[in-house]
Amino acid sequence: MIIFGALFLACSSFVRVASAQSVFAHFMAQNSYSYAVSDWTNDMTAAQAIGIDGFALNIALADYEVSKMADAFTAAEALGFKLFYSFDMSYSWAQSDMVSLVVNHATSPSAFLWDGKVLVSTYSGESLGDSFWSSFKSTLASQGVNIILAPAFTSYRDPSDANGLLSTFPSIDGFFNWWSWPADTNTLMTTDTDLAYQSAISSRTGPYIMSVSPWQFKNIDGSGDWVELSDTLWNYRWQQAVNDVKPDIVEIVTWNDYGESHYISDINPNVNLGSQAPFYVDGFVHSNWRDVARYYISYFKKGTVPTITKDEVVFWYRAYPKNIVCSTGTLPRNSNFPADAVFALAMLTSPATVQLSIGSNTVNMSAPAGLTMGSVDFPKEDHQIPYVALYRNGALVADIHGSKYVDQTGCTYYNFNPFVAALTT
C-alpha cells in the first residue's frame, strides 16, 4: 500500500519565493482545424480562469493553421490574452513562411513581448544549425520586427551540455526546456536539467522557460509508444517550479495534446483525434487538473502560499492495472513504471480526514490544512470504482465516486491515460 505524505506547503522550508512571472500553456494548433473564433474564445477563457496568461502556439505547417492563427489573435485581442509562436520544427518549414507568420501578428496587442521584443519559441530545430536561426532573426529585423528567440532544442537535456548550447548557438536569446517527465526511468525527475540550462542562459537577454506537465502516455504508432512515470508528476513538478527553479516563464505541456495524454483542457468533441487516440482519450477527462494548476499558478506568480478557500480533493487513476493483457493497441515502453493506484491531492481549508477506497482497499489520511498527496492501491477484485470522502470532526462533509471503473479483465486497447475527477465542498 502506498502511504500518504503531507506536503506542508506553509512550513518554513518554503521560505524562498518566486517573483511574479508569466504562465503559458502549450497549444497544439494542429488541433484547431475545426475551430471557429468561438472555440478559441472558450479555450482562452478557461485558461484565463486559472491564471494562465497566454498560449504558446505549436504550429506545424504553413497550411490551414495559418488562417487559424488569425482567428486565435482575434479572440485573444478581445480578451487581453497573450500569444507567441512555438514553431514545431519536427516538420519541414520554409524560413520565409516562418518570417511571414511572425510579421503578420507582431504588432498585435496580444503578441507576447519580452524585453520589448516579440518572443518566438520552437519545438526542436537544432539540426538546422545556428546559421538558420541567425538568418531568421536578421530577416525579421530587416522587416522591422525584433525578436527574442527562446527555442526548445530537445536534444539538449543532459546538464553537461548546457554550456555547449551557447557556444553552438550564439543566436539564441533564451531557452525552453521541453523535458518535464522522467527520462525513461522509474524515478522522480530532478531539476538538474532546469538549473543547468537556467544558469547557462542567464548570460543572455531572453527568458528561461520551464515546462510543467501532468502526464505522458501515447499509443498511436507502435514502436514509438511510451508511458513515463507520471503518477505524482503534476504535483511535484509544480513544487520544483515554485520552490527550486523559479523560472521566468512556466509553460504547461500541454493545453490540448490529446494524443500524448497531457491535456488539461476540456476534450473538444469537434477535434479529429485520428483513428487510435480516441480509444484512450474519449471519456478520460482531465479538466480538474486545472484546479491544481490554479493553486500553483497563484503560488508561482505571487511568491506566497495561496489561501485555500474551498475544500477539494482532486484524484486520478487508470482504468486497468498495468499487467493486464489487452486485445489491441501496443503495450507501451515503460509499462511497468506506473503504480496501480488511485492518486489524490487534497487541498484543504483546515485539517480533515480524507478516505480513499476502492474495492477492499481503504486508506484514511489525517490531512492538515494545505496540500497533501496520497494514494490507495488497486484491489484484486474486478470492476471496482473509487470512492473519496472527506470527514471533519467525525462528520461526513462530502463524498463522491469516480466515473470510471477499474477492471481486471476485458481490456480492448492498452490505455495508460488517467481519468481525473474531484470532490468539492
C-alpha positions as CSV (number, residue, x, y, z in Angstrom):
1,M,0.0,0.0,0.0
2,I,1.3,3.5,-0.9
3,I,1.5,5.8,2.2
4,F,0.3,9.3,2.3
5,G,2.7,12.1,2.9
6,A,1.8,15.7,3.8
7,L,3.4,18.4,1.7
8,F,3.3,21.1,4.4
9,L,3.5,23.9,1.9
10,A,3.2,26.5,4.6
11,C,6.1,25.4,6.7
12,S,9.5,27.1,7.0
13,S,11.1,25.0,4.2
14,F,9.2,27.1,1.7
15,V,10.6,30.5,2.7
16,R,12.1,31.0,-0.7
17,V,9.7,32.8,-3.0
18,A,9.3,33.3,-6.7
19,S,8.9,36.7,-8.2
20,A,5.7,37.4,-10.1
21,Q,6.1,35.9,-13.6
22,S,4.1,34.5,-16.5
23,V,2.5,31.2,-17.2
24,F,1.6,29.9,-20.7
25,A,0.1,26.7,-21.9
26,H,1.4,24.9,-25.0
27,F,-1.4,24.8,-27.5
28,M,-1.4,22.3,-30.4
29,A,-2.5,24.4,-33.4
30,Q,-2.8,21.2,-35.4
31,N,-6.0,20.5,-33.4
32,S,-7.6,23.8,-34.5
33,Y,-8.8,22.6,-37.9
34,S,-12.5,22.7,-36.9
35,Y,-12.1,25.8,-34.7
36,A,-14.2,29.0,-35.1
37,V,-13.3,32.1,-33.2
38,S,-15.7,31.0,-30.5
39,D,-13.7,27.8,-29.9
40,W,-10.6,29.9,-29.3
41,T,-12.5,32.2,-27.0
42,N,-13.8,29.2,-25.0
43,D,-10.3,27.8,-24.6
44,M,-8.8,31.2,-23.7
45,T,-11.5,32.0,-21.2
46,A,-11.0,28.6,-19.5
47,A,-7.2,29.2,-19.4
48,Q,-7.6,32.8,-18.0
49,A,-9.9,31.5,-15.3
50,I,-7.0,29.7,-13.6
51,G,-4.4,32.4,-14.2
52,I,-2.8,31.3,-17.5
53,D,-1.5,34.4,-19.3
54,G,-1.5,33.0,-22.8
55,F,-0.9,30.2,-25.3
56,A,2.4,29.1,-26.9
57,L,1.1,28.2,-30.3
58,N,2.6,25.0,-31.5
59,I,2.3,25.3,-35.3
60,A,3.4,22.5,-37.5
61,L,2.9,23.6,-41.1
62,A,2.1,26.7,-43.2
63,D,-1.3,25.2,-44.1
64,Y,-4.8,25.7,-42.6
65,E,-3.1,26.6,-39.3
66,V,-2.1,30.0,-40.7
67,S,-5.7,31.2,-41.1
68,K,-6.5,29.7,-37.7
69,M,-3.7,31.8,-36.2
70,A,-5.6,34.9,-37.4
71,D,-8.7,33.7,-35.5
72,A,-6.6,33.0,-32.4
73,F,-5.3,36.6,-32.4
74,T,-8.8,37.9,-33.0
75,A,-10.1,36.0,-29.9
76,A,-7.0,36.9,-27.8
77,E,-7.2,40.6,-28.5
78,A,-10.8,40.7,-27.3
79,L,-9.8,39.0,-24.0
80,G,-6.4,40.6,-23.3
81,F,-4.8,37.2,-23.7
82,K,-1.2,36.7,-24.9
83,L,0.2,34.5,-27.7
84,F,3.6,33.6,-29.0
85,Y,4.6,31.1,-31.7
86,S,6.3,27.8,-30.9
87,F,7.3,26.5,-34.3
88,D,7.2,22.7,-34.5
89,M,10.5,22.1,-36.3
90,S,9.9,18.3,-36.5
91,Y,8.1,19.4,-39.6
92,S,9.7,20.9,-42.7
93,W,9.5,24.7,-42.5
94,A,10.5,27.3,-45.1
95,Q,12.1,30.1,-43.3
96,S,10.1,32.6,-45.4
97,D,6.9,31.1,-44.1
98,M,8.0,31.4,-40.5
99,V,9.0,35.0,-41.1
100,S,5.7,35.9,-42.6
101,L,3.8,34.4,-39.7
102,V,5.7,36.4,-37.1
103,V,5.4,39.6,-39.1
104,N,1.7,39.1,-39.6
105,H,0.9,39.4,-35.9
106,A,4.0,41.2,-34.5
107,T,2.1,44.4,-33.8
108,S,-1.0,42.7,-32.3
109,P,-1.6,43.8,-28.7
110,S,-1.8,40.1,-27.9
111,A,1.7,39.4,-29.2
112,F,3.7,38.5,-26.1
113,L,6.8,40.6,-25.7
114,W,10.0,40.0,-23.8
115,D,12.2,43.0,-23.2
116,G,10.1,44.9,-25.7
117,K,10.6,42.3,-28.4
118,V,8.4,39.5,-29.9
119,L,9.0,36.2,-28.2
120,V,9.4,33.2,-30.5
121,S,10.0,29.6,-29.4
122,T,10.2,26.2,-31.0
123,Y,9.9,22.5,-30.6
124,S,13.2,21.2,-31.8
125,G,15.1,22.8,-34.6
126,E,18.7,22.4,-33.5
127,S,19.5,20.3,-36.6
128,L,19.2,23.3,-38.8
129,G,22.3,24.9,-37.2
130,D,22.9,28.4,-35.9
131,S,23.0,29.9,-39.4
132,F,19.4,29.2,-39.9
133,W,18.3,30.9,-36.7
134,S,20.7,33.8,-37.2
135,S,19.3,34.4,-40.6
136,F,15.7,34.0,-39.3
137,K,16.3,36.8,-36.8
138,S,18.1,39.1,-39.1
139,T,15.5,38.7,-41.8
140,L,12.8,39.6,-39.3
141,A,14.8,42.6,-38.1
142,S,15.1,43.8,-41.7
143,Q,11.3,43.9,-41.8
144,G,11.2,45.9,-38.6
145,V,10.5,43.0,-36.2
146,N,13.0,42.3,-33.5
147,I,12.5,39.0,-31.7
148,I,13.7,37.2,-28.6
149,L,14.4,33.6,-29.6
150,A,13.9,31.0,-26.8
151,P,13.8,27.6,-28.5
152,A,13.3,24.1,-27.1
153,F,16.2,22.3,-28.7
154,T,15.1,18.9,-27.5
155,S,18.4,17.1,-27.9
156,Y,19.7,19.3,-25.1
157,R,18.7,17.5,-21.9
158,D,22.0,16.5,-20.4
159,P,23.0,19.1,-17.9
160,S,26.6,18.8,-19.0
161,D,25.6,20.1,-22.5
162,A,24.3,23.4,-21.2
163,N,27.4,25.5,-21.8
164,G,27.9,23.9,-25.2
165,L,24.4,25.1,-26.2
166,L,25.5,28.7,-26.0
167,S,28.7,28.2,-28.0
168,T,26.9,26.2,-30.6
169,F,24.0,28.6,-30.9
170,P,25.2,32.2,-30.4
171,S,22.0,33.5,-31.9
172,I,19.6,32.2,-29.2
173,D,18.5,34.6,-26.5
174,G,16.7,32.3,-24.1
175,F,15.8,28.6,-23.7
176,F,12.8,26.4,-23.3
177,N,13.4,23.2,-21.5
178,W,10.8,20.9,-23.1
179,W,11.6,18.0,-20.8
180,S,9.0,17.7,-18.0
181,W,8.9,13.9,-17.5
182,P,11.5,11.4,-16.2
183,A,13.8,10.2,-18.9
184,D,12.7,6.5,-19.3
185,T,13.5,5.9,-15.6
186,N,11.3,4.6,-12.8
187,T,12.4,7.5,-10.6
188,L,11.1,11.0,-10.0
189,M,12.7,13.6,-12.2
190,T,15.1,16.1,-10.7
191,T,15.7,19.8,-11.5
192,D,19.3,19.1,-12.7
193,T,18.5,19.9,-16.3
194,D,16.5,23.0,-15.4
195,L,19.1,24.5,-13.2
196,A,22.0,23.9,-15.6
197,Y,20.3,25.5,-18.6
198,Q,18.8,28.3,-16.5
199,S,22.3,29.2,-15.3
200,A,23.8,28.9,-18.8
201,I,21.1,31.1,-20.4
202,S,21.3,33.8,-17.7
203,S,24.1,35.4,-19.7
204,R,21.6,36.1,-22.5
205,T,18.7,38.6,-22.6
206,G,15.9,36.0,-23.1
207,P,13.8,34.0,-20.6
208,Y,14.4,30.6,-19.1
209,I,11.1,28.7,-19.8
210,M,10.4,25.7,-17.7
211,S,7.9,23.1,-18.7
212,V,5.5,21.6,-16.3
213,S,3.3,18.6,-17.3
214,P,0.8,16.3,-15.7
215,W,1.4,13.1,-17.7
216,Q,3.0,11.4,-20.6
217,F,1.4,8.5,-22.5
218,K,1.0,7.8,-26.2
219,N,-0.3,4.7,-28.0
220,I,-0.5,5.6,-31.7
221,D,2.4,4.3,-33.7
222,G,3.7,1.1,-32.3
223,S,7.4,1.3,-31.6
224,G,7.1,5.0,-30.7
225,D,4.5,4.4,-27.9
226,W,5.5,5.0,-24.3
227,V,4.4,6.0,-20.8
228,E,6.7,7.9,-18.5
229,L,6.4,7.8,-14.7
230,S,3.7,10.4,-14.1
231,D,1.8,9.2,-11.1
232,T,2.5,12.3,-8.9
233,L,4.2,14.5,-11.5
234,W,1.5,17.2,-11.6
235,N,2.2,18.0,-8.0
236,Y,5.9,17.7,-7.5
237,R,6.9,19.3,-10.8
238,W,4.9,22.4,-9.8
239,Q,6.7,22.3,-6.5
240,Q,10.0,22.3,-8.3
241,A,8.9,25.4,-10.3
242,V,7.8,27.5,-7.3
243,N,10.4,26.4,-4.8
244,D,13.6,25.4,-6.7
245,V,13.8,26.7,-10.2
246,K,11.6,29.8,-10.2
247,P,11.9,30.3,-13.9
248,D,11.0,33.4,-15.9
249,I,8.1,31.6,-17.6
250,V,6.3,28.3,-16.8
251,E,4.9,26.6,-19.9
252,I,2.3,23.9,-19.2
253,V,2.8,21.0,-21.5
254,T,0.1,20.9,-22.7
255,W,-3.3,22.5,-23.1
256,N,-4.6,20.2,-25.8
257,D,-2.2,17.5,-26.9
258,Y,-4.7,14.6,-26.6
259,G,-2.5,12.1,-28.3
260,E,0.2,12.3,-25.6
261,S,-2.4,12.4,-22.7
262,H,-1.0,15.6,-21.1
263,Y,-4.0,17.8,-22.0
264,I,-5.6,19.9,-19.2
265,S,-8.3,21.4,-21.4
266,D,-11.8,20.0,-21.8
267,I,-12.0,17.5,-24.7
268,N,-13.4,19.4,-27.7
269,P,-15.7,16.9,-29.4
270,N,-15.1,18.7,-32.8
271,V,-11.4,17.9,-32.8
272,N,-10.4,15.0,-35.1
273,L,-8.3,12.8,-32.9
274,G,-7.4,10.3,-35.6
275,S,-8.1,6.6,-35.7
276,Q,-6.3,5.5,-32.5
277,A,-6.2,8.3,-29.9
278,P,-9.9,8.2,-29.3
279,F,-9.5,4.7,-27.8
280,Y,-7.6,6.1,-24.8
281,V,-8.8,9.8,-24.8
282,D,-12.6,9.6,-25.2
283,G,-14.2,9.8,-21.7
284,F,-10.9,10.3,-19.9
285,V,-11.4,13.9,-18.8
286,H,-8.6,15.9,-17.2
287,S,-10.4,19.2,-16.5
288,N,-10.0,19.0,-12.7
289,W,-6.2,19.1,-13.1
290,R,-6.8,22.8,-13.9
291,D,-7.9,23.2,-10.2
292,V,-4.4,22.1,-9.2
293,A,-2.8,24.4,-11.7
294,R,-4.9,27.4,-10.4
295,Y,-3.3,26.9,-7.0
296,Y,0.2,26.6,-8.2
297,I,-0.1,29.4,-10.8
298,S,-1.1,31.8,-8.0
299,Y,1.8,30.5,-5.9
300,F,4.3,31.0,-8.7
301,K,3.2,34.5,-9.6
302,K,2.8,35.9,-6.1
303,G,5.6,34.0,-4.4
304,T,3.4,33.2,-1.4
305,V,1.4,30.1,-0.4
306,P,-2.2,30.7,-1.6
307,T,-5.0,30.8,0.9
308,I,-7.4,27.8,0.2
309,T,-11.0,28.9,0.4
310,K,-12.7,25.7,-0.6
311,D,-12.0,22.1,0.3
312,E,-11.2,20.0,-2.8
313,V,-9.7,16.6,-3.4
314,V,-8.6,16.0,-6.9
315,F,-8.0,12.4,-7.8
316,W,-6.9,10.4,-10.8
317,Y,-6.5,6.8,-11.8
318,R,-6.2,4.5,-14.8
319,A,-9.0,2.2,-15.8
320,Y,-6.8,-1.0,-15.9
321,P,-3.8,-2.4,-14.0
322,K,-0.5,-2.3,-15.8
323,N,-0.1,-6.0,-16.2
324,I,-3.5,-6.6,-18.0
325,V,-3.3,-8.0,-21.5
326,C,-5.4,-6.0,-24.0
327,S,-6.7,-7.2,-27.3
328,T,-5.4,-4.3,-29.4
329,G,-3.0,-1.4,-29.2
330,T,0.6,-1.5,-28.2
331,L,2.0,-2.3,-24.7
332,P,3.9,0.9,-24.3
333,R,7.6,1.3,-23.4
334,N,8.0,1.7,-19.6
335,S,4.6,0.0,-18.9
336,N,5.9,-1.4,-15.6
337,F,6.6,2.1,-14.2
338,P,3.2,3.4,-13.1
339,A,1.8,2.3,-9.8
340,D,-1.6,0.5,-9.8
341,A,-3.3,3.0,-7.5
342,V,-5.7,5.9,-7.2
343,F,-3.8,9.1,-6.5
344,A,-5.4,12.0,-4.7
345,L,-4.3,15.6,-3.9
346,A,-6.2,17.1,-1.0
347,M,-6.4,20.9,-0.9
348,L,-8.0,21.7,2.4
349,T,-9.0,24.8,4.3
350,S,-8.4,23.1,7.7
351,P,-7.4,19.7,9.0
352,A,-9.6,16.8,8.0
353,T,-9.6,13.1,7.3
354,V,-9.6,12.0,3.7
355,Q,-10.8,8.5,3.0
356,L,-9.8,6.8,-0.3
357,S,-11.4,3.5,-1.0
358,I,-11.6,1.1,-4.0
359,G,-12.9,-2.4,-3.6
360,S,-11.5,-4.0,-0.4
361,N,-8.7,-1.4,-0.1
362,T,-9.1,1.7,2.1
363,V,-6.7,4.4,3.2
364,N,-7.7,7.1,5.8
365,M,-5.4,10.1,5.8
366,S,-5.2,12.7,8.5
367,A,-4.5,15.7,6.3
368,P,-3.5,19.2,7.6
369,A,-4.7,22.4,6.1
370,G,-3.0,23.0,2.7
371,L,-2.0,20.3,0.2
372,T,-1.5,16.6,0.9
373,M,-0.7,13.9,-1.6
374,G,-1.7,10.3,-1.2
375,S,-2.9,7.1,-2.9
376,V,-4.6,3.7,-2.4
377,D,-3.7,0.6,-4.3
378,F,-6.0,-1.1,-6.8
379,P,-7.8,-4.1,-5.3
380,K,-7.7,-7.6,-6.5
381,E,-11.5,-7.6,-7.2
382,D,-12.7,-6.9,-10.7
383,H,-14.9,-3.9,-11.7
384,Q,-14.4,-1.6,-8.8
385,I,-14.9,2.2,-8.6
386,P,-13.0,4.6,-6.4
387,Y,-14.8,6.3,-3.5
388,V,-13.5,9.5,-1.9
389,A,-14.9,11.0,1.3
390,L,-14.0,14.0,3.4
391,Y,-14.6,13.9,7.2
392,R,-14.1,16.7,9.7
393,N,-14.7,16.2,13.5
394,G,-16.0,12.8,12.8
395,A,-18.8,14.0,10.5
396,L,-19.0,13.4,6.7
397,V,-18.5,16.7,4.9
398,A,-18.8,15.4,1.3
399,D,-18.1,12.2,-0.7
400,I,-18.0,11.1,-4.4
401,H,-17.5,8.1,-6.6
402,G,-15.3,8.1,-9.7
403,S,-17.0,7.8,-13.1
404,K,-14.7,5.1,-14.4
405,Y,-14.5,1.6,-13.1
406,V,-11.1,-0.2,-12.6
407,D,-11.4,-3.5,-14.4
408,Q,-9.1,-6.5,-14.2
409,T,-10.4,-8.1,-17.4
410,G,-11.9,-7.0,-20.7
411,C,-9.3,-4.6,-21.9
412,T,-9.7,-3.8,-25.6
413,Y,-6.9,-1.2,-26.0
414,Y,-3.8,-0.5,-24.0
415,N,-4.6,2.7,-22.1
416,F,-2.3,4.4,-19.5
417,N,-4.2,7.7,-19.7
418,P,-5.8,8.6,-16.4
419,F,-9.3,9.7,-15.6
420,V,-9.4,12.8,-13.4
421,A,-12.2,13.9,-11.0
422,A,-12.7,16.0,-7.9
423,L,-14.5,16.0,-4.6
424,T,-15.5,19.6,-3.8
425,T,-17.4,21.2,-0.9
